[in-house]
Amino acid sequence: MSVNLGAIKPGINAALKAYGAISGTVTDAGGTHHSLENIDVVVSSQSTGFSGYAMTDADGKYTVKGLEAGDNYEVCFTASYASGGSWDPLGYADQCYNNQPISGTQTPVSVALGQTTIGIKAALVRAGAISGMVSDAGSTQHGLSNVQVRVSFSSTGDRKDTWTATDGSWSVKGLAAGDDYQVCFTASYARGGSSDALGYADQCYSSQPADVGHTDTGERGPKSGHDRDQRRASSKGERLGLTEVRHHRRDGLGVAGRSPATP
């Protein structure tokens, strides 16, 4: 195709084919089935190389669009940021479509071009939570804000991070049952307390030294808005074995992209 200076090249048109989509709702597993907001929904297919991401809205609804036709899409729901439902203080267990565990064999979902595969629902069961306070070691024990708290589950390698609030309180919910959790505290950006000018030493629960495997992420305290959502979408894609999760929106509509997963 050629372009000439001072002239417009007309007629360069395109007729784009319609992709397919997957939609559904996410609720708690209680008798009333309350809608769950902010559930991360990740869709992927090894054979098509397509993946997509969405987040449930206030009614628990989601749609992931822009998917190539295929009969082996996996749809998984992670609840780290879930809100609502009967067990909001405890959080909810992650799962994939048709009540399958994240690490198990998934129930495939089919997608046809020009159509939306509807009714891909999930009812999430309650999980567990860990909470606490972080303070200085002085006699008055002032609460410390902006301390990074990392909860690690040795059995699965999963981990969840949070940051202490102004009063030093923190909570991590949505945890699976287990007896080998480790909780560590990184104080690189801690604020407050009697030794604020000097800083504080990192440690793990029960005054244990922070182990070699526990490293600072380099983030300067809790982020907001776009930055937090970028980390969130990326971490979900990594957990589910995707090389990339490119699009994420707060309106519950996800845009998929070609993103082959590595074996």
C-alpha positions as CSV (number, residue, x, y, z in Angstrom):
1,M,0.0,0.0,0.0
2,S,1.3,3.4,-0.9
3,V,0.7,6.8,0.6
4,N,1.3,10.1,-1.2
5,L,2.0,13.4,0.5
6,G,-1.0,15.7,0.4
7,A,-3.4,13.0,-0.4
8,I,-5.8,10.7,1.5
9,K,-5.8,7.0,0.6
10,P,-9.5,6.0,0.7
11,G,-11.2,2.6,0.9
12,I,-8.9,0.9,3.4
13,N,-11.7,-0.9,5.1
14,A,-12.0,-3.9,7.3
15,A,-14.9,-6.1,8.4
16,L,-14.0,-7.7,11.7
17,K,-15.4,-11.1,12.7
18,A,-17.2,-11.5,15.9
19,Y,-15.5,-13.4,18.7
20,G,-17.3,-15.3,21.5
21,A,-17.8,-14.6,25.2
22,I,-18.5,-16.3,28.5
23,S,-20.7,-14.9,31.2
24,G,-22.2,-15.8,34.5
25,T,-22.7,-14.9,38.2
26,V,-20.8,-15.6,41.4
27,T,-22.6,-15.9,44.8
28,D,-21.8,-17.3,48.2
29,A,-22.8,-20.9,48.8
30,G,-25.3,-20.0,51.6
31,G,-29.0,-20.7,51.3
32,T,-29.8,-17.2,50.1
33,H,-26.9,-17.1,47.6
34,H,-25.9,-13.5,48.0
35,S,-24.0,-11.9,45.1
36,L,-20.3,-11.4,45.5
37,E,-18.5,-8.4,44.1
38,N,-14.9,-8.1,43.1
39,I,-14.4,-11.7,42.3
40,D,-11.5,-12.2,39.8
41,V,-12.6,-14.4,36.9
42,V,-9.8,-15.8,34.7
43,V,-10.6,-17.7,31.4
44,S,-8.0,-19.6,29.5
45,S,-7.6,-22.1,26.7
46,Q,-4.4,-24.0,25.9
47,S,-5.6,-25.0,22.4
48,T,-6.7,-21.6,21.3
49,G,-4.0,-19.6,23.2
50,F,-6.6,-17.1,24.2
51,S,-7.2,-15.9,27.8
52,G,-9.3,-13.2,29.4
53,Y,-10.0,-11.5,32.7
54,A,-13.0,-9.9,34.3
55,M,-14.2,-8.8,37.7
56,T,-17.7,-9.3,39.1
57,D,-19.9,-6.3,39.6
58,A,-22.2,-5.5,42.5
59,D,-24.7,-8.1,41.3
60,G,-22.1,-10.8,41.0
61,K,-22.2,-10.7,37.2
62,Y,-19.3,-10.9,34.9
63,T,-18.6,-11.2,31.1
64,V,-15.3,-12.1,29.4
65,K,-15.4,-11.3,25.7
66,G,-13.1,-11.4,22.8
67,L,-12.6,-15.2,22.8
68,E,-11.8,-17.5,19.9
69,A,-14.0,-20.5,19.3
70,G,-13.0,-23.5,21.4
71,D,-14.3,-26.3,23.5
72,N,-11.8,-26.5,26.3
73,Y,-11.8,-23.1,28.1
74,E,-11.1,-23.2,31.8
75,V,-13.0,-20.7,34.0
76,C,-11.6,-20.0,37.5
77,F,-12.7,-17.7,40.3
78,T,-10.4,-16.2,42.9
79,A,-11.8,-14.4,45.9
80,S,-8.9,-12.4,47.4
81,Y,-10.8,-9.2,47.0
82,A,-14.3,-10.5,47.3
83,S,-16.9,-8.4,49.1
84,G,-20.4,-9.2,50.2
85,G,-22.3,-12.3,51.1
86,S,-22.8,-14.2,54.3
87,W,-19.1,-14.8,55.1
88,D,-17.5,-11.5,54.1
89,P,-15.4,-11.3,57.3
90,L,-13.9,-14.7,56.6
91,G,-13.6,-14.5,52.8
92,Y,-14.2,-17.3,50.3
93,A,-12.3,-20.2,48.9
94,D,-11.1,-20.0,45.3
95,Q,-12.5,-22.5,42.8
96,C,-13.0,-23.2,39.2
97,Y,-16.2,-23.8,37.2
98,N,-18.4,-26.7,38.4
99,N,-17.0,-26.7,41.9
100,Q,-13.5,-27.8,40.8
101,P,-10.5,-26.9,42.9
102,I,-7.9,-24.5,41.4
103,S,-5.3,-27.2,41.2
104,G,-7.6,-30.0,39.9
105,T,-8.9,-31.1,36.5
106,Q,-11.2,-28.4,35.2
107,T,-14.6,-28.8,33.6
108,P,-14.2,-27.4,30.0
109,V,-16.4,-24.7,28.7
110,S,-17.2,-24.2,25.0
111,V,-17.2,-20.9,23.1
112,A,-18.7,-20.3,19.7
113,L,-18.0,-17.3,17.5
114,G,-20.8,-14.7,17.6
115,Q,-22.3,-16.1,20.8
116,T,-22.1,-15.7,24.5
117,T,-21.9,-18.9,26.6
118,I,-24.1,-18.1,29.5
119,G,-24.7,-19.6,33.0
120,I,-21.1,-20.3,33.9
121,K,-21.8,-19.7,37.6
122,A,-20.0,-20.3,40.9
123,A,-21.1,-20.5,44.5
124,L,-18.1,-20.0,46.7
125,V,-17.8,-21.6,50.1
126,R,-16.5,-19.8,53.2
127,A,-12.8,-19.8,53.9
128,G,-10.7,-18.8,57.0
129,A,-8.9,-15.6,58.0
130,I,-5.9,-14.4,60.0
131,S,-5.8,-11.0,61.7
132,G,-3.7,-9.1,64.2
133,M,-1.9,-5.9,65.2
134,V,1.6,-4.6,64.6
135,S,3.1,-2.2,67.1
136,D,6.5,-1.1,68.3
137,A,8.1,-3.0,71.2
138,G,7.9,-0.2,73.7
139,S,6.0,-0.3,76.9
140,T,3.1,1.7,75.4
141,Q,3.1,-0.3,72.1
142,H,2.0,2.2,69.5
143,G,0.4,0.8,66.4
144,L,2.5,0.9,63.2
145,S,1.0,1.7,59.8
146,N,2.4,0.7,56.4
147,V,3.9,-2.6,57.6
148,Q,3.8,-5.2,54.9
149,V,2.2,-8.5,56.1
150,R,2.8,-11.6,54.1
151,V,0.8,-14.8,54.8
152,S,2.4,-17.8,53.2
153,F,0.9,-21.3,52.9
154,S,3.8,-23.8,52.7
155,S,1.7,-26.7,51.4
156,T,0.6,-25.0,48.2
157,G,3.1,-22.1,47.9
158,D,0.3,-19.6,47.9
159,R,0.8,-16.3,49.5
160,K,-1.2,-13.2,50.2
161,D,0.0,-9.7,51.2
162,T,-1.6,-6.8,52.9
163,W,-0.6,-3.7,54.8
164,T,-1.3,-2.5,58.3
165,A,-3.8,0.3,58.8
166,T,-3.2,3.5,60.7
167,D,-3.8,1.8,64.1
168,G,-1.6,-1.2,63.2
169,S,-4.4,-3.6,62.5
170,W,-4.5,-6.0,59.6
171,S,-6.5,-8.9,58.2
172,V,-6.0,-11.5,55.5
173,K,-9.1,-13.5,54.5
174,G,-10.0,-16.1,52.0
175,L,-7.5,-18.7,53.4
176,A,-7.8,-22.5,52.9
177,A,-7.6,-24.8,55.9
178,G,-4.1,-25.7,56.9
179,D,-1.6,-25.9,59.8
180,D,1.6,-24.7,58.2
181,Y,0.9,-21.0,57.5
182,Q,3.8,-18.5,58.1
183,V,3.1,-14.8,58.8
184,C,6.0,-12.3,58.4
185,F,6.2,-8.6,58.8
186,T,8.4,-6.3,56.7
187,A,8.9,-2.8,58.2
188,S,10.8,-1.0,55.4
189,Y,8.1,1.7,55.1
190,A,6.6,1.5,58.6
191,R,5.3,4.7,60.2
192,G,4.6,5.7,63.8
193,G,5.7,4.4,67.1
194,S,8.4,5.5,69.5
195,S,11.3,4.5,67.2
196,D,9.9,6.0,63.9
197,A,13.1,7.9,63.3
198,L,15.2,4.8,63.6
199,G,13.0,2.2,61.9
200,Y,12.0,-1.3,62.9
201,A,13.4,-4.8,62.3
202,D,11.6,-7.3,60.1
203,Q,10.3,-10.4,61.8
204,C,7.9,-13.3,61.5
205,Y,5.1,-14.3,63.9
206,S,6.1,-15.1,67.5
207,S,9.2,-13.0,67.3
208,Q,10.9,-15.3,64.8
209,P,13.5,-13.8,62.5
210,A,12.4,-13.2,58.9
211,D,13.7,-16.1,56.8
212,V,15.7,-15.8,53.7
213,G,12.7,-16.6,51.5
214,H,10.8,-13.7,52.8
215,T,11.7,-10.6,50.7
216,D,10.4,-7.1,50.5
217,T,8.4,-6.5,47.3
218,G,9.8,-3.0,47.0
219,E,6.4,-1.4,47.1
220,R,6.1,1.8,49.2
221,G,3.0,1.0,51.1
222,P,-0.6,0.3,49.9
223,K,-1.3,1.6,46.4
224,S,-4.6,2.7,45.1
225,G,-6.6,2.5,41.9
226,H,-4.8,1.5,38.7
227,D,-1.5,0.3,40.3
228,R,-3.3,-2.0,42.7
229,D,-5.5,-3.5,40.0
230,Q,-2.4,-4.0,37.7
231,R,-0.7,-6.1,40.4
232,R,-3.9,-7.9,41.2
233,A,-4.6,-9.0,37.6
234,S,-1.0,-10.0,37.1
235,S,-0.9,-12.1,40.2
236,K,-4.1,-13.9,39.3
237,G,-2.8,-14.7,35.8
238,E,0.5,-16.1,37.3
239,R,-1.4,-18.2,39.8
240,L,-3.5,-19.9,37.1
241,G,-0.5,-20.5,34.8
242,L,-1.1,-17.7,32.3
243,T,1.8,-15.8,30.8
244,E,-0.2,-12.7,30.6
245,V,-3.6,-11.2,31.6
246,R,-3.8,-8.1,29.6
247,H,-7.1,-6.4,30.2
248,H,-9.1,-5.7,33.4
249,R,-11.9,-3.4,34.1
250,R,-14.0,-2.5,37.2
251,D,-17.3,-2.7,35.3
252,G,-17.3,-6.5,35.3
253,L,-16.6,-6.7,31.6
254,G,-13.3,-8.3,30.6
255,V,-11.5,-8.1,27.3
256,A,-9.6,-11.2,26.3
257,G,-6.4,-11.4,24.3
258,R,-4.2,-14.0,22.7
259,S,-1.9,-15.1,25.5
260,P,-0.6,-18.7,25.2
261,A,0.0,-20.4,28.6
262,T,3.2,-22.2,29.1
263,P,3.1,-25.9,29.9
